[in-house]
Amino acid sequence: MANDKLHLFTILPRLLITYLPTLLLQRLQAIIHSLTYRSLPPSSLKTVLVLGGSFTGTALARRLRQTLPTGYRVVLIEKNSHFNYSFNFPRYAIVSGLEERAFIPYTNLASSAPKGIFAQVQGNVVSVDGVKKEVELENGEKVGFEFLAVATGSRQGFPAKVQATEKRDGVEEFREFQERVRGSGRIAVVGGGAVGVQLSADVKEWFPEKEVLLVHSRERLLSGFGERLGDYVAGRLGEMGVKLRLGERPSVGSGEKATTLKFKDGSEEVFDLMIPCTGQIPNSSIISSLGPDVLAKSGRINVKPTLQLSDPAYPHIFALGDVAETYGPKMGRAGMMQAEIVVSNILSMIKGGEASKKYVPHFVEGALKLSLGKSESVIYVKESPERDILVPGKSKCKNEDLGIAQVWKHFGADTKDYSV
Ligand SMILES: Cc1cc2nc3c(=O)[nH]c(=O)nc-3n(C[C@H](O)[C@H](O)[C@H](O)COP(=O)(O)OP(=O)(O)OC[C@H]3O[C@@H](n4cnc5c(N)ncnc54)[C@H](O)[C@@H]3O)c2cc1C
């Protein structure tokens, strides 16, 4: 692992050299763009419509408002009142008093944008008409588009996601959950991915007296990542006192037995609280009526390497992020990288050219920093099929809220009052 640390420090400058010039150039182009973009009446503007305002959709909208030529605007449609910072949801589900910080106001998303280039609508899109080039919202409103980018991600149960669309209701979901955790002595967490692992570690850290069992269907935790990570994390959780049952898909009872798990050897265990951390479902149904091959077996949207729909009838529709069937990892960072591909292709098509930029995942998109309780974390990067990097560390971030102030600032939001 000492070698891994050294290697990590050698690849960081390489990454800086790759991305820093691009970021600086983008900044410069954005300044020139803000000086040259001419505001026109809304009725004369063509719309690039982005569906979904999470990690992928906001990154895309931000880059479009820095690059679209005069005559075009970006409209972002998102059903939630606030940006849901889901990376920190497992921590805030356990530690009371932080939950308001998970919901960041969108108010200043485009504060520095040229007038008229950006608009945001809060609404739930129910269908897409690829021929008429319009989407329909739950309230019956229709929004037309010249180009469409679908970044509607996936849904999952609490604590990976909340069901609420308004901040006050989302905060309430957290508080109710925290109450249930506080009132439970024996807790089972089902699903040993990143959410289940972080949650189990945090329960044991903040409530050492509670019994925590983490159940996972595969023989190794975090099975979507490399073997070393799973083994390392299993060791650390064991030291923290979290019990593990691997290679198990327990059946869950119903009614009064909803917290009883039955294992493959026939044994049953009763818990006070059972927390499922499995089962991501892509939010792709809004587009399924476009054709029989629009969706992959996984339920995600089939895309070409240019991130246009695979169906050649819809070259003006793109899909990216967790909802798209790409070769990239299902990570926030990957969605942001894909946003650059979509921006480049839309700009090229606006100029009458081809969508020629292709998405090729970079290993850094799959890098993971996993917190394991209050003060420990582990960084894991799969650099190539042969080489991975695992660096355990003390959490630099001493804040229980995992340094959320930085994220609020990134969104131009004021951290003096987290309740807004
Ligand atoms: C607990 C947790 C921790 C994570 N940690 C990391 C990490 O450290 N690093 C990392 O890179 N990744 C991490 N991930 C993965 C990351 O969160 C996802 O890859 C990322 O959220 C995908 O972003 P997305 O924008 O594509 O989709 P989502 O985040 O799923 O967002 C989709 C958005 O679309 C909106 N939407 C959906 N349907 C509609 C509709 N019909 N109308 C209007 N709006 C709609 C939703 O409200 C949502 O805001 C983590 C995930 C979880 C759950």
The ligand as an SDF file (V2000), in Angstrom:
LIG
                    3D

 53 58  0  0  0  0  0  0  0  0999 V2000
  -24.7170    7.4720   -1.4130 C   0  0  0  0  0  0  0  0  0  0  0  0
  -24.0300    7.6170   -2.7350 C   0  0  0  0  0  0  0  0  0  0  0  0
  -22.7040    8.0550   -2.7790 C   0  0  0  0  0  0  0  0  0  0  0  0
  -22.0680    8.2470   -4.0110 C   0  0  0  0  0  0  0  0  0  0  0  0
  -20.7720    8.6960   -4.0310 N   0  0  0  0  0  0  0  0  0  0  0  0
  -20.1960    8.9960   -5.2160 C   0  0  0  0  0  0  0  0  0  0  0  0
  -18.9060    9.6130   -5.2710 C   0  0  0  0  0  0  0  0  0  0  0  0
  -18.2690    9.8280   -4.2380 O   0  0  0  0  0  0  0  0  0  0  0  0
  -18.3810    9.9290   -6.4760 N   0  0  0  0  0  0  0  0  0  0  0  0
  -19.0700    9.7060   -7.6380 C   0  0  0  0  0  0  0  0  0  0  0  0
  -18.5530   10.0610   -8.7180 O   0  0  0  0  0  0  0  0  0  0  0  0
  -20.2800    9.0960   -7.6340 N   0  0  0  0  0  0  0  0  0  0  0  0
  -20.8610    8.7480   -6.4500 C   0  0  0  0  0  0  0  0  0  0  0  0
  -22.1010    8.1570   -6.4280 N   0  0  0  0  0  0  0  0  0  0  0  0
  -22.7700    7.8510   -7.6910 C   0  0  0  0  0  0  0  0  0  0  0  0
  -23.4650    9.1080   -8.1790 C   0  0  0  0  0  0  0  0  0  0  0  0
  -24.3080    9.6220   -7.1810 O   0  0  0  0  0  0  0  0  0  0  0  0
  -24.2780    8.8540   -9.4440 C   0  0  0  0  0  0  0  0  0  0  0  0
  -23.4570    8.2620  -10.4020 O   0  0  0  0  0  0  0  0  0  0  0  0
  -24.8030   10.1800   -9.9370 C   0  0  0  0  0  0  0  0  0  0  0  0
  -25.7710   10.6710   -9.0240 O   0  0  0  0  0  0  0  0  0  0  0  0
  -25.4140   10.0830  -11.3170 C   0  0  0  0  0  0  0  0  0  0  0  0
  -25.8030   11.3740  -11.6540 O   0  0  0  0  0  0  0  0  0  0  0  0
  -26.9480   11.6470  -12.7280 P   0  0  0  0  0  0  0  0  0  0  0  0
  -27.0740   13.1420  -12.7790 O   0  0  0  0  0  0  0  0  0  0  0  0
  -26.6240   10.9480  -13.9950 O   0  0  0  0  0  0  0  0  0  0  0  0
  -28.2550   10.9840  -12.1580 O   0  0  0  0  0  0  0  0  0  0  0  0
  -29.0450   11.2270  -10.7350 P   0  0  0  0  0  0  0  0  0  0  0  0
  -28.0940   11.7050   -9.6870 O   0  0  0  0  0  0  0  0  0  0  0  0
  -29.7880    9.9830  -10.5220 O   0  0  0  0  0  0  0  0  0  0  0  0
  -29.9990   12.4280  -11.0630 O   0  0  0  0  0  0  0  0  0  0  0  0
  -31.0530   12.3970  -11.9590 C   0  0  0  0  0  0  0  0  0  0  0  0
  -31.8660   13.6690  -11.7810 C   0  0  0  0  0  0  0  0  0  0  0  0
  -32.9420   13.6620  -12.7090 O   0  0  0  0  0  0  0  0  0  0  0  0
  -34.1350   14.0480  -12.0560 C   0  0  0  0  0  0  0  0  0  0  0  0
  -35.2520   13.4030  -12.7480 N   0  0  0  0  0  0  0  0  0  0  0  0
  -35.4470   12.0800  -12.9310 C   0  0  0  0  0  0  0  0  0  0  0  0
  -36.5590   11.8540  -13.6630 N   0  0  0  0  0  0  0  0  0  0  0  0
  -37.0930   13.0670  -13.9340 C   0  0  0  0  0  0  0  0  0  0  0  0
  -38.2430   13.4860  -14.6470 C   0  0  0  0  0  0  0  0  0  0  0  0
  -39.0690   12.6050  -15.2310 N   0  0  0  0  0  0  0  0  0  0  0  0
  -38.5100   14.8170  -14.7290 N   0  0  0  0  0  0  0  0  0  0  0  0
  -37.6730   15.7320  -14.1460 C   0  0  0  0  0  0  0  0  0  0  0  0
  -36.5620   15.3770  -13.4490 N   0  0  0  0  0  0  0  0  0  0  0  0
  -36.2620   14.0680  -13.3620 C   0  0  0  0  0  0  0  0  0  0  0  0
  -33.9670   13.5420  -10.6220 C   0  0  0  0  0  0  0  0  0  0  0  0
  -34.7990   14.2600   -9.7190 O   0  0  0  0  0  0  0  0  0  0  0  0
  -32.4760   13.7980  -10.3880 C   0  0  0  0  0  0  0  0  0  0  0  0
  -32.2320   15.0840   -9.8700 O   0  0  0  0  0  0  0  0  0  0  0  0
  -22.7590    7.9530   -5.2140 C   0  0  0  0  0  0  0  0  0  0  0  0
  -24.0830    7.4870   -5.1520 C   0  0  0  0  0  0  0  0  0  0  0  0
  -24.7270    7.3380   -3.9290 C   0  0  0  0  0  0  0  0  0  0  0  0
  -26.1630    6.8750   -3.8910 C   0  0  0  0  0  0  0  0  0  0  0  0
  1  2  1  0
  2  3  1  0
  2 52  2  0
  3  4  2  0
  4  5  1  0
  4 50  1  0
  5  6  2  0
  6  7  1  0
  6 13  1  0
  7  8  2  0
  7  9  1  0
  9 10  1  0
 10 11  2  0
 10 12  1  0
 12 13  2  0
 13 14  1  0
 14 15  1  0
 14 50  1  0
 15 16  1  0
 16 17  1  0
 16 18  1  0
 18 19  1  0
 18 20  1  0
 20 21  1  0
 20 22  1  0
 22 23  1  0
 23 24  1  0
 24 25  2  0
 24 26  1  0
 24 27  1  0
 27 28  1  0
 28 29  2  0
 28 30  1  0
 28 31  1  0
 31 32  1  0
 32 33  1  0
 33 34  1  0
 33 48  1  0
 34 35  1  0
 35 36  1  0
 35 46  1  0
 36 37  1  0
 36 45  1  0
 37 38  2  0
 38 39  1  0
 39 40  1  0
 39 45  2  0
 40 41  1  0
 40 42  2  0
 42 43  1  0
 43 44  2  0
 44 45  1  0
 46 47  1  0
 46 48  1  0
 48 49  1  0
 50 51  2  0
 51 52  1  0
 52 53  1  0
M  END
$$$$
